Amino acid sequence: MIGNHGENACIPVNTDGDVCLNNSILMKKNITAALLLTSNIVFAQHQELTEKPGIYKGNQVHTEDSASVLSAFKRGHFNGHFRYFFMSIQNQKGLTDYYANAAGGGIRFETAKFHGFQFAVSGFYTFNIGSSDLGKADNTTGQTNRYEIGLFDVEDPYNKTDNDRLEELFLKYSNKKSFIVFGKQLINTPFINLQDGRMRPTGVEGFWLEINEFKKIKIEGGWLYSISPRGTTKWFGVGESVGVYPVGVDITGAKSQYASNVESKGLLLLGTHFAIGEKIKLHGWDLFTENVFNTAMLQADLSFLLNGNESIFASAQVIRQDAVNNGGNENSTLTYFEKRGKSITFGAKAGWKNKQWEAGINYNRITASGRYLMPREWGREPFFTYLPRERNEGFGDVHAFMGKVNYDLPKIRIKTSLAAGYYMLPDIKDFRLNKYGLPSYIQLNADIRYSFNKVLEGLDAQLLIVGKIRNGETYNNKKFEFNKVDLVHYSFVLNYHF
C-alpha cells in the first residue's frame, strides 16, 4: 500500500472510461460524471517550490530596527490562519469508502527587528469534527485508510482532539537582503517542502541561510536535524522521520523494515540559482543525507516574451541519486537506500501563457537503473508531471506524460485548471522497481479556486476532484486497486487568513 500522503501526475485520455476494469462500470460512470461537472475548471497550480511558504499570509511590516527588545515585541506582527477541510474517496463497489471533516486554526507572531534580529513563533490545532472510522481496515483487502488520515495524526487514527503542534520557533538575523534562521521553520525546496495538501505542512528544524546580495545569483541552504511531517503532531530526528508513513516493499517483495532503523545525524541542503539575461534561469540543488543517500538536481528554465501579453516557456531537469555508505543501516534488510544503489530521472516541459490562459505539456522519465527514493515524509517530488494525490516516488523504469490547461478570471477572482496524465509503471511484481504495488494508471484532475472580497475578504475556497483509472495488470488482486486506482477522490477546502 502506498503512503498515506501520496500525490501524482497524468496525461490525456477519453472520458468514456473504456480503459477501466470490466467490473468497474459504476466507477467509470462516476469518473466521467465528475469530469463533466468540472469540465470548465481545473486544479490550480501548487505554490512554486522557489517561493516563500504561504501558510500564513502577510509579511513583517516593520523594517527599521526597534529601539529596544520591548519595542521589537510591541511592534511585532500577528498572522492567523483558519482552515476547514473535507476529503472523501469513492472506491470500486464492494471496497470501503472513507470521508473526513477537519477544522482548525493557528496564530503566528513575528517581532520587529532589533539590530537585525527577529523572533517568531506559530502553532496550529486541528479537530476531527465528523469522519468515518479511519482506523478500520477494508474487509476485502485488509488495507487501511490512505488519504483522509493525513488530515489528523497518521500515527493514531483515533486521535480526534489532541492534534496540535508547535510549527515555528526561530531566531532570524537579517543583513541587507540576506538572512539566516535557526530553529523550527517552514521551507520550500524541491526535496523538502510544505506539501500543503492536508491540514498542515511539513516543518523542519535547524539552520537555514539565504544570500541575495548578488544581482543575478541567489544561494540558499542549511543543515537540518529534525522534521515534523504533515499529518503528524511530533518532531522526529532525520533518520527517525523516514518510515513514519507506510513503507512499501523491499527489492525482494517483503515488507520494508527501515522504519525506526535509519541512522542519520541530519541532512545538508544547498540550492543555487543563476539568471542569464531575462530569458534563462539555471537552478542547482544538492541534498546530502548523512549515512543514507545523496540527491543532485540541475534544472534550466527558459521564457520568451512574444508580445505584451503572451509568452512561451520551457524547462529541462535531471536528477541523480546515489547511496551513501550502507544507505541508512549496516544490515541490508533494515536499510532505506540499497547499498551502492542509484537512480536517474530526467524531464522536460513546454507551454504558452497569457494573462488568462496557460497550457503546457510535460514529460518525466525515471530510468531502470533503480528506484527514485525520497522520504514522502519530507515533501512531494519536483517532477514536471506531478499532480496532487499521487506520486512516482518509489518507482523506476517510469514514463510519465501530463498535459494541463489553466484559466483565470481575475475580475471575478476565480482560478481554474484541468490536467490529465498517463503513467507507465513497472509491473507490480517487479519489486526492484515498484515499491508500493501501484499499477500503471491514468489520472484526471480538476479544480477551481475562488477568493472572496468585501466583508469576506481573506476567505478563499478550493474544490479538487481527482479520477484515477487503472491501466496496468493487478492479477485480480484488489489490494493493488483499493485506494490506488479506479477511484474518485474529492477535496473541498476553506481557508481564512488574517
ABEGO torsion letter per residue (X at the ends): XBBAABBBBBBBBBAAGAABBAAAAAAAAAAAAAAAAAAABBBBBBBBAABBBAABBEBBABABBBABAAAAAAABBBBBBBBBBBBBBBBBBGBBBBBBBBBBBBBBBBBBBBGGBBBBBBBBBBBBAEBBBAABBBAAAGBBBAAAAAABBAABAABAABBBBBABBBBBBBBEABBBBBEBBBBBBAABBAGBABABBBBBBEBBBBBAABAABBBBEEBBABBBBBGBABBBBAAAABGABBAEBBAAGBBBAABGABBBAEBBBBBBBBBBEAABBBBBBBBBBBGABBBBBBBBBBBBBABAABBBBBBBBBBBBBBBEAGGBABAAABABBBGBBBBBBBBBBBBBBAABBBBBBBBBBBAAEBBBBBAAAEBBABAABBBGBBABGBBGBBBBBBBBBBBBAAAGBBBBBBBBBBBBBBAABAAABAAGBBBBBBBBBBBBBBBBEAABGBBBBBBBBBBBBABBAGGBAAAABGABGBBBBBBBBBBBX
